[in-house]
Amino acid sequence: MDLPGYVQFASRPESELNALAIYMWYHARALAKARSIASASITPEKYAQAALVTLADEAFALHFLQDSFAAGHFAGTWGNAAVRKGTHDYYNEHGLEGLSWENRRFVALGDANMQPGDADRAASAVRESLAQLASALDDKTGATVAADFNMPEPDGFNVCDESHFPPGLSKSLEIRAVAHVIAQTPVPALGQGKGALPRFRSEIGPFIGLSSAVRGTVLGGGFGSTQSGVGTTGGLEAAVRLGLGLEGILNESSDGLVFVDLGFRKDSNEQGGASIPGRSAFVVRWRVPFWLIPGDLIAATPVLAFTRPRKLKKMAMRSANSGLIPWQTGIATRIGRFQFVLGRELGLSFYRHQNVLISTPDVAPVNQTIVKLRSIGLDVPVLEWSIFRRFSVDQSSALRIQFYAGFDRPTSSSVVEPVRAQNPSLHTIVTGGVRVVFDWRHYRP
């Protein structure tokens, strides 16, 4: 297929919107406006206003012209949103051999991964396009009197709402006028079917997974009023995870991950004098991004979903992209990705009844009381370090280290020994520590 044939093919009503045809659509309208205002006898104020409208069309056109050079764009995308984005991101990062319509070969990357050569190729085409616009603005043929001049407006074709071009588009596009510009763009890869490039998927959509963790915890004392020494304990966790993956949905620093964990936890004996034995607990953990304060998106959803859905969508996108105050933005480094996650994730451990030795100096004869105790532990991750992350077409795995703070609060107790002794006063333990978490997910095809 040659370039004129491809333009005719890409601009058919049954063809999906594509970068090349959108560029030609808006560039042609910018040229028409430029010729109109260049030949009109109008005041400088009106000329400036009309020129801004013309430049708006051209700027929008240039966005799609530049997109045509990105590997993730000319690789071609189809399928659901996760596959489209995953394919786009993969080829932009890893690169793809390209062949321009004027038969020049090169290796292209794209977007944030672009190299100087990518910028030079796109800049050459943009320069040619702007030169055409400058010539049109200087075209004084066909004088128009001020009374006959209609102030132009930006073109109204909305590429966000439409998925196909209107009928008759291919007839209105003048290929010869922009042939030198679009001939520099890469020939798109083959469409869906035989010979198509491999597709990739991003972590977008619902998933089911497994989570396991090893933790080390520092305890600021014990449950008894006299147990003030610092202690340590370790633990293991395992959980089933249900969630919605939205990582990197806007950019690499985004984190819109939502999940709920249901699992089990086993702690070792406490070391340090608090006399807390090994315990087990049922664990519930959840993670939800927030807009300004933790939980605001959850509270706003039932109200805004029916009254102001567009506002809710904007809040959700902002929440996924580090929130209104962007201190939650992920920071990628050579040794992993760091992110402050305070308020995004919360874990509750419901400890079962366990006999705990409480120091009670006023209780004879041994000055100790054995209490059957149940408690709730809360941990709030503050900083998260993602060491590695791997993703295939439908599965992902990651290893993360979380630094957290929390507390362990008694909820019920009864004295076991000495018989008929008074129930001692119990205190909440302040905790902190590190969780090493392995996360595996399976995404719906």
C-alpha positions in Angstrom: 0.0 0.0 0.0 1.4 3.4 -1.0 1.0 6.6 1.0 -2.1 7.9 -0.9 -3.7 4.5 -0.6 -3.1 4.4 3.1 -4.5 7.9 3.6 -7.7 6.9 1.8 -7.8 3.7 3.8 -7.2 5.4 7.2 -9.8 8.2 6.6 -12.7 5.9 5.7 -15.9 6.2 7.9 -15.4 2.6 9.0 -11.8 3.2 10.1 -11.0 4.0 13.7 -9.6 7.4 14.5 -5.9 7.4 13.8 -3.0 9.9 14.3 -2.3 10.6 10.6 -5.8 11.3 9.5 -6.5 13.5 12.6 -3.3 15.5 11.8 -4.4 16.1 8.2 -8.0 17.0 9.3 -6.8 19.8 11.7 -3.9 20.9 9.7 -6.1 21.4 6.6 -8.5 23.6 8.7 -5.6 25.6 10.1 -4.3 26.3 6.6 -7.8 27.4 5.4 -8.2 29.8 8.4 -4.7 31.1 7.8 -5.4 32.0 4.1 -8.7 33.6 5.1 -7.2 35.9 7.7 -4.1 36.7 5.6 -6.2 38.1 2.8 -8.7 40.0 4.9 -8.5 43.7 5.7 -9.1 43.6 9.4 -7.8 45.4 12.5 -4.7 44.1 14.2 -6.8 43.1 17.3 -9.1 40.9 15.2 -6.1 39.5 13.3 -4.4 38.5 16.5 -7.6 36.8 17.8 -8.1 34.9 14.5 -4.4 33.9 14.4 -4.8 32.3 17.9 -7.7 30.3 16.7 -5.6 29.1 13.7 -2.7 28.2 15.9 -5.0 26.2 18.2 -6.0 24.0 15.3 -2.4 23.6 14.2 -1.1 22.8 17.7 -3.7 20.1 18.1 -2.8 18.7 14.7 0.9 18.7 15.6 0.2 16.6 18.7 -1.0 13.7 16.5 1.8 14.3 13.9 4.4 13.8 16.7 2.5 10.8 18.0 3.0 9.1 14.6 6.7 8.8 15.3 6.3 7.0 18.7 7.0 3.3 18.5 4.0 2.6 20.8 1.7 4.3 18.3 2.8 3.0 14.9 3.0 -0.5 16.4 -0.8 -0.4 16.3 -3.2 -0.9 19.2 -6.4 -2.7 19.5 -8.3 -4.7 22.1 -9.4 -3.6 25.6 -7.9 -0.6 27.4 -5.4 -2.8 29.3 -4.0 -4.3 26.1 -3.9 -1.0 24.3 -2.0 0.7 27.0 0.3 -2.3 27.6 1.2 -2.5 23.9 1.7 1.3 23.7 4.0 1.3 26.8 6.0 -1.8 25.8 7.1 -0.6 22.4 7.7 3.0 23.6 10.1 1.6 26.2 11.8 -1.2 24.2 11.7 0.3 20.8 10.7 -0.9 17.3 12.3 -0.8 13.9 10.5 1.7 11.6 10.4 2.5 7.9 9.2 5.9 6.8 7.0 6.3 3.7 10.1 7.9 2.0 12.0 4.6 2.7 14.2 5.6 5.6 14.9 3.0 8.3 15.5 3.7 11.9 14.8 2.4 15.4 12.2 4.4 17.3 11.3 4.7 20.9 8.6 7.0 22.2 7.1 9.4 24.8 9.2 9.6 27.9 11.8 7.1 26.4 12.4 9.1 23.3 16.1 9.6 22.2 17.6 12.6 20.3 17.1 10.8 17.0 13.4 10.4 17.8 13.1 14.1 18.5 15.0 15.0 15.4 12.7 13.0 13.1 9.5 14.4 14.7 11.0 18.0 14.7 11.7 17.8 10.9 8.1 17.0 10.1 6.8 19.6 12.6 9.1 22.2 11.0 7.6 21.4 7.5 4.1 21.7 8.8 4.7 25.1 10.5 6.4 26.3 7.4 3.2 25.6 5.4 1.2 27.5 8.0 3.6 30.5 7.8 3.3 30.5 4.1 -0.5 30.4 4.3 -0.5 33.4 6.7 1.5 35.3 4.2 -0.8 34.5 1.3 -2.3 37.8 0.2 -4.1 36.5 -2.8 -7.9 36.9 -3.0 -8.5 40.0 -1.0 -11.4 40.0 1.4 -13.0 43.2 2.8 -13.5 43.4 6.5 -17.3 43.3 6.1 -17.1 39.9 4.5 -14.8 38.4 7.1 -16.2 35.9 9.5 -14.1 35.4 12.7 -13.1 31.7 12.7 -13.5 29.3 15.6 -11.4 26.2 16.5 -12.6 23.1 14.7 -15.4 21.3 16.5 -14.6 17.7 15.7 -14.1 16.0 19.1 -11.6 13.1 19.0 -12.4 12.2 22.6 -16.1 11.6 21.9 -15.9 10.2 18.4 -14.4 6.8 17.4 -14.7 7.2 13.6 -14.4 9.9 11.1 -17.5 11.5 9.4 -18.4 10.4 5.9 -16.6 12.2 3.1 -13.5 12.9 5.0 -11.1 11.2 2.6 -12.4 13.4 -0.3 -11.7 16.6 1.7 -8.1 15.7 2.5 -5.6 17.1 0.1 -2.7 14.6 0.2 -0.5 16.6 -2.2 -0.5 19.6 0.1 1.1 17.7 3.0 2.8 14.8 1.2 6.3 16.0 2.1 5.3 16.2 5.8 3.5 12.9 6.2 6.0 11.0 4.0 8.5 11.4 6.9 6.2 9.4 9.3 6.7 5.7 9.9 4.7 3.1 8.0 2.2 1.6 10.5 2.7 -2.0 11.5 0.2 -4.6 10.2 -3.3 -4.7 11.8 -4.8 -7.5 13.7 -4.3 -10.9 12.1 -1.3 -12.7 10.5 2.0 -10.9 10.8 0.8 -8.5 13.6 3.2 -7.6 16.2 2.8 -9.2 19.7 0.4 -7.6 22.1 1.1 -6.7 25.7 -1.1 -5.9 28.6 -0.8 -3.3 31.4 -1.9 -3.8 35.0 -5.4 -2.4 34.5 -8.5 -4.2 35.5 -9.8 -6.6 38.1 -7.5 -9.3 39.5 -7.4 -12.1 42.0 -4.1 -12.8 43.7 -2.1 -14.1 46.7 0.0 -12.1 49.1 2.6 -13.3 51.6 4.7 -11.3 54.0 7.5 -11.6 56.5 7.5 -8.9 59.2 9.7 -7.7 62.0 8.0 -5.6 64.7 9.2 -3.4 67.5 6.9 -3.1 70.5 7.0 -0.1 72.8 6.4 -2.1 75.9 3.8 -4.7 76.9 0.1 -4.8 77.8 0.9 -4.4 81.5 1.4 -1.0 83.1 4.9 -1.9 84.4 6.0 -3.5 81.1 7.7 -0.5 79.5 10.8 -2.1 77.9 11.2 -2.3 74.2 10.6 -5.7 72.7 10.7 -7.4 69.3 8.8 -10.1 67.5 8.6 -11.6 64.0 5.8 -12.9 61.9 4.5 -14.5 58.8 1.4 -13.6 56.8 -0.6 -15.2 53.9 -3.7 -13.8 52.3 -6.0 -14.0 49.3 -6.2 -10.7 47.5 -9.1 -9.2 45.4 -8.5 -5.9 43.7 -8.4 -3.5 40.8 -5.1 -2.7 39.1 -4.6 0.9 38.0 -0.8 1.3 38.3 0.8 3.7 35.8 -2.6 4.6 34.3 -1.6 8.2 33.7 2.2 8.0 34.0 4.9 5.9 35.7 4.4 7.7 39.0 0.7 6.9 39.2 -0.7 4.5 41.7 -4.4 3.8 41.7 -4.2 0.3 43.2 -7.3 -0.9 45.1 -7.4 -4.2 46.9 -8.8 -6.1 49.9 -6.8 -8.9 51.6 -8.3 -11.7 53.7 -5.7 -13.8 55.4 -4.0 -15.3 58.4 -1.0 -14.2 60.5 1.3 -16.0 62.9 3.7 -14.1 65.3 6.7 -15.5 67.2 7.3 -15.1 70.9 8.1 -11.6 72.0 11.7 -10.9 73.0 12.4 -8.2 75.5 10.4 -8.6 78.7 6.8 -8.0 77.7 6.1 -11.8 78.0 3.8 -11.9 74.9 3.7 -15.5 73.6 3.4 -16.5 70.0 0.0 -15.5 68.7 -2.1 -15.9 65.6 -4.7 -13.6 64.0 -7.0 -13.2 61.2 -6.0 -10.3 58.9 -8.0 -7.8 56.9 -6.0 -5.3 54.8 -7.2 -2.8 52.2 -5.7 -0.2 50.0 -7.5 2.7 48.3 -6.0 6.0 46.9 -7.4 9.3 48.2 -7.9 12.8 46.9 -7.0 14.9 49.9 -7.6 13.0 53.1 -7.7 9.2 53.6 -11.1 7.7 52.8 -12.5 10.8 51.0 -12.9 8.9 47.7 -14.9 6.2 49.4 -17.2 8.7 51.1 -17.7 10.7 47.9 -18.5 7.8 45.6 -22.1 7.1 46.8 -23.0 10.8 46.5 -21.1 11.9 43.4 -21.8 8.8 41.4 -25.4 9.9 40.9 -25.2 13.7 41.3 -21.8 14.7 39.6 -20.2 11.7 37.9 -17.7 13.8 36.0 -16.5 15.4 39.2 -16.1 11.9 40.7 -14.1 10.8 37.7 -11.8 13.7 38.1 -11.3 13.0 41.8 -10.5 9.4 41.0 -8.0 10.3 38.3 -6.3 12.8 40.6 -6.3 10.3 43.5 -4.6 7.7 41.2 -2.1 10.3 40.1 -0.7 11.0 43.7 -3.6 13.1 45.0 -4.4 16.8 45.2 -1.2 17.4 47.2 1.3 15.3 45.2 3.4 14.0 48.1 2.2 10.5 47.3 4.0 10.5 43.9 6.1 7.4 43.2 9.8 8.0 42.6 11.6 5.6 40.3 15.3 5.0 41.0 18.0 2.5 39.9 17.4 0.5 43.1 13.6 0.5 42.9 10.5 2.7 43.2 9.9 4.7 46.4 6.5 6.1 47.5 5.0 7.6 50.6 1.8 5.7 51.1 0.6 7.0 54.5 -3.3 6.9 54.4 -3.6 4.7 51.4 -3.2 1.3 53.1 -4.4 -0.1 56.4 -4.1 -3.5 58.0 -6.1 -4.9 60.9 -5.1 -8.1 62.8 -7.8 -9.7 64.9 -5.8 -11.7 67.5 -7.5 -14.7 69.0 -7.7 -15.4 72.8 -4.2 -16.1 74.2 -2.9 -16.5 77.7 -0.5 -13.6 78.5 1.7 -13.1 81.5 1.2 -9.6 83.1 3.5 -8.2 85.7 1.3 -7.2 88.8 3.6 -6.3 91.7 0.6 -5.9 94.1 -0.8 -9.4 93.5 0.6 -12.0 95.9 2.2 -14.5 96.0 4.2 -14.3 92.7 3.3 -10.7 91.7 2.2 -11.9 88.2 -1.2 -12.5 86.7 -2.0 -14.8 83.7 -4.7 -13.1 81.6 -6.7 -14.6 78.7 -6.5 -11.7 76.3 -7.8 -10.8 72.9 -6.6 -7.7 70.9 -6.7 -5.8 67.6 -3.5 -4.8 65.9 -3.4 -2.0 63.4 -0.5 -1.2 61.1 -0.3 1.8 58.7 2.4 1.7 56.0 4.3 5.0 55.7 6.9 4.4 53.1 7.0 1.7 50.4 10.0 0.5 48.5 9.2 -1.7 45.4 12.4 -3.7 44.6 11.1 -5.5 41.5 8.0 -5.8 39.5 7.3 -8.3 36.7 4.3 -8.5 34.4 3.2 -10.8 31.7 0.0 -10.8 29.6 -2.2 -11.8 32.5 0.0 -12.2 35.6 2.2 -10.0 37.7 4.5 -10.4 40.7 6.3 -7.9 42.8 8.5 -7.7 45.9 7.9 -4.7 48.2 9.3 -3.5 51.5 7.0 -1.4 53.7 8.0 0.6 56.8 5.0 0.9 59.0 3.7 2.2 62.4 0.7 1.1 64.4 -0.6 -0.2 67.7 -2.0 -3.3 69.4 -5.0 -2.6 71.6 -6.6 -5.1 74.0 -10.3 -5.6 73.4 -11.3 -8.2 76.1 -9.6 -10.0 78.9 -10.2 -12.4 81.8 -8.0 -13.6 84.7 -6.8 -17.2 84.5 -4.5 -17.2 87.5 -4.4 -16.5 90.4 -8.1 -17.5 90.9 -10.4 -14.6 91.8 -7.6 -12.0 91.2 -8.6 -8.6 90.0 -8.3 -8.0 86.2 -5.2 -5.9 85.8 -5.1 -2.6 84.0 -4.1 -3.2 80.3 -2.4 -0.7 78.0 -2.2 -0.3 74.2 1.2 -1.1 72.8 2.7 1.2 70.2 4.3 -0.7 67.4 6.5 -0.2 64.3 8.4 -2.3 61.9 9.1 -3.6 58.4 7.0 -5.9 56.1 8.6 -7.7 53.2 5.7 -8.4 50.9 5.5 -10.7 47.9 2.5 -9.9 45.7 1.2 -12.2 42.9 -1.9 -11.3 40.8 -3.8 -12.9 38.0 -5.7 -10.5 35.8 -9.0 -11.3 34.0 -8.2 -12.0 30.3 
